[in-house]
């Protein structure tokens, strides 16, 4: 039966020691009413919540009455076991219990049958649904009706990618999404499409929006994305694409801006000076020979910020701007707090920096410079010398940059994504030239690294693996070019 299949997946064999421990601990919970126990279980992911049914007969069916469902494939060893678990949970859960929250996250292309089952369950249990999260590779038409019907939603996290292992297209964002109670919106892998000649304004209908996250999204048929909201307080962006477009901010209440990735989008608007807190974790792709000047323009335009949190990689990108430290800029005059966080560099920026600095170090007979470029902190504080400075040595970011899930620093899928340009041949030629620069850069670093006696052998082996991937990616692009030429003829 379905019930037995869930038990087999979730309930490990109970040893004598386990029984003994359960008997000792049972009295600690025996006086608590069911509503309290269910409230405690609602903070667990659904897999762990179901697992509590081994504690005693009283706990056997408590999980069926939990008002939250957190279904993440990362909690399972295989996608097949995850799909089976999800289907069983939706069948066995007590239908009389109101659903307050559902979070469904599955890697890889999801079967339409399972996606429809999740969507139909949301549609039939949406009377008091407050939070909804769906992160899948599938057809948005299966889930859009259920989202539109959730008029009580206050939080929506939606990431929908087209099916296919090598499909890097974006899903078109729906234009008629009416969610009157929504205060938090997190969108991933969407393309905002213009309906006419004017700019795109996809968020103007959300009259209560307080927090917005735009995660690897782009624009289509225009170069302007307008973020218009009277209530928006926090804006977070992550970008690892080649797309350049302008973001016009019309958000008088906006006070916090966070960015992760490669800064290639211009910020403009009369409300930039209202932003008081900025968090930036910038990178630079290895195929770009020049650092993005947009990063510097952000710091200049965000004139009234009081708190700035940056990663060491952000400072490294700034340091690559020619003669950057020689300029005297009228910026950051109101700064009260500067926090620098150290973390491992992404592959693209690491290759650029290592080649440049290792070559200089070998010539000068000196060691590599520190993670924070010399003089750059003082440069940022030139107009606010009394600013409090905090340098945190950490392997990953904590509160300031945890608003988004981790992302791979691999640049290879970016090269192989379908061309969005009208002139496909020109686009493919440009990508091939860019990738050849990466290959030359990596080869140069490998040659230099062999001359440095302190270079670890494991790093050289890892870089040789990168070279193999670079070569395969270059071969794939050249095959695309060859096929395109044949079609053109």
C-alpha positions as CSV (number, residue, x, y, z in Angstrom):
1,X,0.0,0.0,0.0
2,X,1.0,3.7,-0.3
3,X,1.1,3.9,3.5
4,X,3.6,1.0,3.7
5,X,5.8,2.6,1.0
6,X,6.1,5.8,3.0
7,X,6.9,3.7,6.1
8,X,9.6,1.8,4.3
9,X,11.2,5.0,3.1
10,X,11.0,6.8,6.4
11,X,11.2,4.4,9.3
12,X,14.5,2.8,10.1
13,X,14.6,-0.5,12.0
14,X,14.1,0.1,15.7
15,X,16.8,-1.4,17.9
16,X,16.5,-2.2,21.6
17,X,18.6,0.9,22.4
18,X,16.3,3.1,20.3
19,X,13.2,1.7,22.1
20,X,14.9,2.3,25.5
21,X,15.7,5.9,24.6
22,X,12.2,6.6,23.3
23,X,10.7,5.2,26.5
24,X,12.9,7.5,28.6
25,X,12.1,10.6,26.5
26,X,8.4,10.0,26.0
27,X,7.3,11.5,29.2
28,X,8.8,14.9,28.2
29,X,6.2,15.2,25.5
30,X,3.3,13.2,26.9
31,X,1.7,16.2,28.6
32,X,1.8,18.4,25.5
33,X,-1.4,18.7,23.5
34,X,-1.5,17.6,19.9
35,X,-1.7,21.2,18.6
36,X,1.6,22.1,20.3
37,X,3.3,19.0,18.9
38,X,2.0,19.7,15.4
39,X,3.2,23.3,15.7
40,X,6.7,22.0,16.5
41,X,6.6,19.5,13.6
42,X,5.7,22.3,11.2
43,X,9.2,23.7,11.5
44,X,10.7,20.4,10.1
45,X,10.9,19.4,6.5
46,X,8.2,16.9,5.6
47,X,10.6,14.0,5.4
48,X,11.8,14.5,9.0
49,X,8.3,15.2,10.2
50,X,7.1,11.9,8.8
51,X,10.0,10.2,10.5
52,X,8.7,11.1,13.9
53,X,6.0,8.5,13.6
54,X,8.4,5.9,15.0
55,X,8.4,7.6,18.4
56,X,5.2,6.1,19.6
57,X,1.7,5.2,18.5
58,X,0.6,8.7,19.4
59,X,3.0,10.2,16.9
60,X,2.1,7.8,14.1
61,X,-0.4,10.1,12.4
62,X,0.5,13.5,13.7
63,X,2.4,14.4,10.5
64,X,-0.7,14.1,8.5
65,X,-2.2,17.1,10.3
66,X,0.8,19.5,9.8
67,X,-0.3,22.7,7.9
68,X,3.1,23.0,6.1
69,X,4.7,20.9,3.4
70,X,8.4,21.2,2.7
71,X,9.3,18.9,-0.1
72,X,13.0,19.2,-1.2
73,X,14.7,16.6,-3.4
74,X,18.0,17.4,-1.7
75,X,16.7,15.4,1.3
76,X,16.6,12.2,-0.8
77,X,19.3,10.0,-2.3
78,X,17.5,9.7,-5.7
79,X,14.9,11.7,-7.6
80,X,12.8,8.5,-8.0
81,X,12.5,8.0,-4.2
82,X,11.6,11.7,-3.9
83,X,8.9,11.6,-6.5
84,X,7.4,8.5,-4.9
85,X,7.5,10.2,-1.5
86,X,5.8,13.4,-2.7
87,X,3.0,11.4,-4.4
88,X,2.4,9.4,-1.2
89,X,2.4,12.4,1.0
90,X,-0.2,14.2,-1.0
91,X,-2.4,11.1,-1.0
92,X,-2.1,10.4,2.8
93,X,-2.2,13.9,4.3
94,X,-5.4,14.7,6.2
95,X,-7.5,16.7,3.7
96,X,-9.5,18.4,6.5
97,X,-6.4,20.3,7.6
98,X,-5.9,23.7,6.1
99,X,-2.7,24.1,4.1
100,X,-0.7,27.3,5.1
101,X,2.6,26.7,3.3
102,X,4.0,24.5,0.6
103,X,7.6,24.5,-0.7
104,X,8.3,22.1,-3.6
105,X,11.9,22.0,-4.9
106,X,13.0,19.4,-7.5
107,X,16.1,19.3,-9.6
108,X,16.0,18.0,-13.2
109,X,13.0,17.8,-15.5
110,X,9.9,16.8,-13.5
111,X,7.3,14.6,-15.0
112,X,4.1,16.4,-16.0
113,X,2.0,13.9,-14.0
114,X,3.8,14.7,-10.7
115,X,3.8,18.5,-11.4
116,X,0.1,18.5,-12.2
117,X,-0.6,16.5,-8.9
118,X,1.3,19.1,-6.9
119,X,-0.5,22.0,-8.7
120,X,-3.9,20.4,-8.3
121,X,-3.3,19.8,-4.6
122,X,-2.4,23.5,-4.2
123,X,-5.5,24.5,-6.1
124,X,-7.7,22.4,-3.9
125,X,-6.1,23.5,-0.6
126,X,-5.5,27.2,-1.2
127,X,-8.2,28.8,1.0
128,X,-5.7,30.0,3.6
129,X,-2.4,29.4,1.8
130,X,0.1,32.1,2.8
131,X,3.4,30.9,1.5
132,X,4.2,29.0,-1.8
133,X,7.5,28.0,-3.2
134,X,7.9,26.0,-6.5
135,X,11.4,25.4,-8.1
136,X,11.2,23.0,-11.0
137,X,12.2,22.3,-14.6
138,X,8.8,22.0,-16.3
139,X,6.0,23.7,-18.1
140,X,4.6,26.7,-16.3
141,X,1.2,26.2,-17.8
142,X,0.7,23.3,-15.3
143,X,1.2,25.5,-12.2
144,X,0.1,29.0,-13.3
145,X,-3.6,28.4,-12.7
146,X,-3.0,27.2,-9.2
147,X,-0.9,30.2,-8.4
148,X,-3.4,32.7,-9.8
149,X,-6.1,31.1,-7.6
150,X,-4.1,31.7,-4.4
151,X,-5.6,35.1,-3.5
152,X,-4.4,34.8,0.2
153,X,-0.7,34.4,-0.8
154,X,1.7,36.7,1.0
155,X,5.0,35.0,-0.1
156,X,5.7,33.5,-3.5
157,X,9.0,31.9,-4.5
158,X,8.8,30.8,-8.2
159,X,11.6,29.4,-10.3
160,X,10.5,27.6,-13.5
161,X,13.0,26.5,-16.2
162,X,12.1,24.8,-19.5
163,X,12.6,21.1,-19.6
164,X,15.7,19.6,-21.1
165,X,19.2,18.9,-19.9
166,X,20.9,21.5,-22.1
167,X,18.0,24.0,-22.3
168,X,19.1,27.3,-20.9
169,X,16.2,29.4,-22.2
170,X,14.2,31.5,-19.8
171,X,10.5,31.1,-19.0
172,X,8.3,34.0,-20.0
173,X,6.9,35.8,-17.0
174,X,3.1,35.9,-17.0
175,X,1.6,39.3,-17.5
176,X,-1.7,38.7,-15.7
177,X,-0.6,37.5,-12.3
178,X,-3.0,39.0,-9.7
179,X,-2.0,38.4,-6.1
180,X,-3.4,41.3,-4.0
181,X,-2.0,40.2,-0.6
182,X,1.6,39.5,-1.8
183,X,4.4,41.1,0.2
184,X,7.4,39.0,-0.8
185,X,8.3,37.8,-4.3
186,X,11.3,35.7,-5.4
187,X,11.5,35.0,-9.2
188,X,14.1,32.7,-10.8
189,X,15.0,32.1,-14.5
190,X,12.3,34.3,-16.0
191,X,12.3,36.6,-19.0
192,X,10.3,39.7,-18.7
193,X,8.7,40.5,-22.1
194,X,7.6,44.0,-23.3
195,X,4.0,44.2,-24.3
196,X,4.4,47.3,-26.4
197,X,7.0,50.0,-27.2
198,X,7.4,51.1,-23.6
199,X,9.5,49.7,-20.7
200,X,8.5,46.5,-18.9
201,X,6.8,47.0,-15.5
202,X,6.1,43.4,-14.3
203,X,5.7,44.4,-10.6
204,X,3.4,47.4,-10.6
205,X,0.3,45.2,-9.9
206,X,1.6,44.0,-6.6
207,X,0.4,46.9,-4.4
208,X,1.7,45.5,-1.1
209,X,5.1,44.2,-2.2
210,X,7.8,44.7,0.4
211,X,10.6,42.4,-0.7
212,X,11.7,41.4,-4.2
213,X,14.3,39.0,-5.4
214,X,15.2,38.7,-9.1
215,X,17.4,35.6,-9.6
216,X,19.0,35.1,-13.0
217,X,16.2,36.8,-14.9
218,X,16.5,38.8,-18.1
219,X,14.4,41.0,-20.4
220,X,13.1,40.4,-23.9
221,X,12.3,42.7,-26.8
222,X,13.5,45.7,-24.8
223,X,16.5,47.1,-22.9
224,X,14.7,48.6,-19.9
225,X,13.2,46.8,-16.9
226,X,11.1,49.2,-14.7
227,X,10.7,48.3,-11.0
228,X,7.8,50.4,-9.9
229,X,6.4,50.0,-6.4
230,X,5.4,52.5,-3.7
231,X,5.8,49.9,-0.9
232,X,9.1,48.0,-1.9
233,X,11.7,48.2,0.9
234,X,14.2,45.5,-0.1
235,X,15.6,44.5,-3.6
236,X,17.9,41.6,-4.2
237,X,19.4,40.6,-7.5
238,X,21.6,37.8,-8.7
239,X,23.0,37.7,-12.3
240,X,25.5,35.4,-14.0
241,X,24.5,36.1,-17.6
242,X,25.9,38.1,-20.6
243,X,22.7,40.2,-20.8
244,X,23.0,44.0,-20.5
245,X,19.9,46.1,-19.7
246,X,18.9,49.1,-17.7
247,X,16.9,48.9,-14.5
248,X,14.8,52.0,-13.8
249,X,13.9,52.2,-10.1
250,X,10.7,54.0,-9.1
251,X,10.5,52.9,-5.4
252,X,10.5,55.7,-2.9
253,X,10.5,53.4,0.1
254,X,13.5,51.3,-1.1
255,X,16.2,51.2,1.6
256,X,18.1,47.9,1.0
257,X,19.8,46.7,-2.2
258,X,21.8,43.4,-2.5
259,X,23.6,42.0,-5.5
260,X,25.3,38.7,-6.2
261,X,27.1,37.8,-9.4
262,X,28.4,39.7,-12.4
263,X,27.2,43.4,-12.5
264,X,26.2,44.2,-16.0
265,X,22.9,46.0,-15.4
266,X,22.7,49.7,-15.0
267,X,20.8,51.2,-12.1
268,X,19.0,54.5,-12.6
269,X,16.1,56.4,-11.2
270,X,15.3,59.3,-8.9
271,X,15.0,57.1,-5.8
272,X,18.5,55.7,-5.7
273,X,19.4,58.2,-3.0
274,X,16.8,56.7,-0.7
275,X,18.8,53.4,-0.4
276,X,20.7,53.3,2.9
277,X,22.1,49.7,3.0
278,X,23.9,48.0,0.2
279,X,25.4,44.4,0.0
280,X,27.5,43.4,-3.0
281,X,29.2,40.1,-3.8
282,X,30.5,40.7,-7.3
283,X,32.4,38.4,-9.6
284,X,34.0,38.7,-13.1
285,X,33.7,36.0,-15.7
286,X,37.0,34.7,-17.1
287,X,36.0,35.5,-20.7
288,X,35.8,39.2,-20.0
289,X,39.2,41.0,-20.3
290,X,37.9,44.2,-18.7
291,X,36.2,44.6,-15.3
292,X,32.6,45.8,-15.3
293,X,32.7,49.6,-14.8
294,X,29.1,49.4,-13.8
295,X,30.1,48.3,-10.3
296,X,31.9,51.6,-9.8
297,X,28.9,53.5,-11.2
298,X,26.7,51.8,-8.6
299,X,28.9,53.1,-5.7
300,X,28.9,56.6,-7.2
301,X,25.1,56.7,-7.8
302,X,24.1,55.3,-4.4
303,X,25.2,58.5,-2.8
304,X,23.5,58.3,0.6
305,X,24.2,54.8,1.7
306,X,25.1,54.4,5.4
307,X,26.0,50.7,5.5
308,X,28.1,48.9,2.9
309,X,28.8,45.1,3.0
310,X,31.1,43.8,0.2
311,X,32.9,40.5,-0.5
312,X,36.7,40.5,-1.0
313,X,36.0,39.5,-4.6
314,X,34.0,42.8,-5.1
315,X,37.1,44.7,-4.0
316,X,39.3,42.6,-6.4
317,X,37.0,43.4,-9.3
318,X,37.2,47.1,-8.5
319,X,41.0,46.9,-8.2
320,X,41.3,45.7,-11.8
321,X,39.9,49.0,-13.1
322,X,42.9,50.9,-14.5
323,X,44.1,53.7,-12.3
324,X,41.2,53.2,-10.0
325,X,43.0,54.3,-6.8
326,X,44.3,57.4,-8.4
327,X,40.9,58.9,-8.8
328,X,39.3,61.2,-6.2
329,X,35.6,60.6,-6.2
330,X,32.8,62.4,-4.5
331,X,31.0,59.3,-3.1
332,X,30.2,57.4,0.1
333,X,30.0,60.6,2.1
334,X,27.3,59.3,4.5
335,X,28.9,55.9,5.1
336,X,28.8,54.8,8.8
337,X,29.7,51.1,8.5
338,X,31.9,49.1,6.0
339,X,32.0,45.3,6.3
340,X,34.3,43.2,4.2
341,X,33.7,39.4,4.0
342,X,36.4,37.0,2.8
343,X,35.5,33.9,0.9
344,X,37.0,31.7,-1.9
345,X,37.0,33.4,-5.3
346,X,34.9,32.1,-8.2
347,X,36.8,30.4,-11.0
348,X,36.5,33.2,-13.6
349,X,37.8,36.0,-11.3
350,X,40.3,33.7,-9.7
351,X,41.9,32.9,-13.1
352,X,42.1,36.6,-14.0
353,X,43.7,37.6,-10.7
354,X,46.0,34.6,-10.3
355,X,47.5,35.0,-13.7
356,X,48.0,38.8,-13.3
357,X,49.3,38.6,-9.7
358,X,51.4,35.5,-10.0
359,X,53.2,36.9,-13.1
360,X,54.0,40.1,-11.1
361,X,55.0,38.1,-8.0
362,X,57.4,35.8,-10.0
363,X,59.0,38.8,-11.7
364,X,59.5,40.7,-8.4
365,X,60.4,37.6,-6.4
366,X,57.7,38.4,-3.9
367,X,54.6,36.6,-2.5
368,X,51.1,36.9,-3.7
369,X,49.1,39.9,-2.3
370,X,46.4,39.5,0.3
371,X,42.7,38.8,-0.4
372,X,42.0,42.5,0.0
373,X,43.9,44.7,-2.5
374,X,46.2,47.2,-1.0
375,X,44.8,50.7,-0.5
376,X,41.3,49.9,-1.6
377,X,39.6,50.1,1.8
378,X,41.2,53.6,2.4
379,X,40.0,54.6,-1.0
380,X,36.4,53.7,-0.2
381,X,36.7,55.7,3.0
382,X,38.3,58.8,1.6
383,X,35.1,60.9,2.1
384,X,34.1,59.2,5.4
385,X,37.2,58.4,7.4
386,X,35.4,57.8,10.7
387,X,33.4,54.8,9.3
388,X,33.5,51.6,11.4
389,X,35.3,48.9,9.5
390,X,34.8,45.2,10.1
391,X,36.7,42.5,8.2
392,X,35.3,39.0,8.6
393,X,37.2,35.9,7.7
394,X,34.6,33.3,6.7
395,X,34.4,30.5,4.2
396,X,30.9,31.5,3.2
397,X,28.6,34.5,3.7
398,X,26.1,34.5,6.6
399,X,23.1,36.7,7.0
400,X,23.9,39.4,4.4
401,X,24.2,37.1,1.4
402,X,22.0,34.1,2.4
403,X,19.0,35.5,0.8
404,X,19.7,33.4,-2.3
405,X,20.7,29.7,-2.6
406,X,24.3,28.9,-3.6
407,X,25.1,28.8,-7.3
408,X,27.8,27.0,-9.2
409,X,30.6,29.3,-10.4
410,X,30.9,27.2,-13.6
411,X,30.9,29.4,-16.7
412,X,30.4,26.6,-19.2
413,X,26.6,26.5,-19.4
414,X,26.7,30.3,-20.1
415,X,28.6,29.6,-23.3
416,X,26.3,26.9,-24.5
417,X,23.0,28.6,-23.9
418,X,20.9,29.3,-27.0
419,X,21.6,32.6,-28.8
420,X,19.2,35.4,-28.0
421,X,20.7,37.6,-30.7
422,X,19.1,38.1,-34.1
423,X,22.5,37.5,-35.8
424,X,23.2,34.0,-34.6
425,X,26.5,33.6,-36.6
426,X,27.9,36.8,-35.1
427,X,26.9,35.7,-31.6
428,X,28.5,32.2,-32.0
429,X,31.7,33.8,-33.4
430,X,31.9,36.2,-30.4
431,X,31.4,33.3,-27.9
432,X,34.2,31.3,-29.6
433,X,36.6,34.2,-29.4
434,X,35.7,34.8,-25.7
435,X,36.2,31.1,-24.9
436,X,39.6,31.0,-26.7
437,X,40.7,33.9,-24.4
438,X,39.8,31.8,-21.4
439,X,41.8,28.9,-22.7
440,X,44.8,31.1,-23.2
441,X,44.4,32.6,-19.8
442,X,44.2,29.2,-18.1
443,X,47.2,27.9,-20.1
444,X,49.2,30.9,-19.1
445,X,48.4,30.4,-15.4
446,X,49.3,26.7,-15.6
447,X,52.7,27.6,-17.1
448,X,53.4,30.2,-14.4
449,X,52.2,28.0,-11.6
450,X,54.7,25.3,-12.5
451,X,57.5,27.8,-11.8
452,X,56.3,28.5,-8.3
453,X,57.6,25.8,-6.0
454,X,54.8,26.5,-3.4
455,X,52.0,25.7,-5.8
456,X,50.0,22.7,-4.7
457,X,49.8,19.7,-7.0
458,X,46.1,19.3,-6.3
459,X,45.3,22.7,-7.7
460,X,47.3,22.0,-10.9
461,X,45.3,18.8,-11.4
462,X,42.0,20.6,-10.8
463,X,43.0,23.3,-13.4
464,X,43.9,20.6,-15.9
465,X,40.4,19.2,-15.4
466,X,39.1,22.7,-16.1
467,X,41.1,22.8,-19.3
468,X,39.4,19.6,-20.5
469,X,36.0,21.1,-19.9
470,X,37.1,24.3,-21.7
471,X,38.2,22.3,-24.7
472,X,35.0,20.3,-24.8
473,X,32.9,23.5,-24.6
474,X,34.9,25.1,-27.4
475,X,34.4,22.0,-29.5
476,X,30.7,22.1,-28.9
477,X,30.5,25.8,-29.9
478,X,32.5,25.2,-33.1
479,X,30.1,22.4,-34.0
480,X,27.2,24.8,-33.5
481,X,29.0,27.3,-35.8
482,X,29.5,24.6,-38.4
483,X,25.9,23.5,-38.3
484,X,24.7,27.2,-38.5
485,X,26.9,27.8,-41.5
486,X,25.4,24.7,-43.3
487,X,21.9,25.9,-42.5
488,X,22.8,29.4,-43.7
489,X,24.1,28.0,-47.0
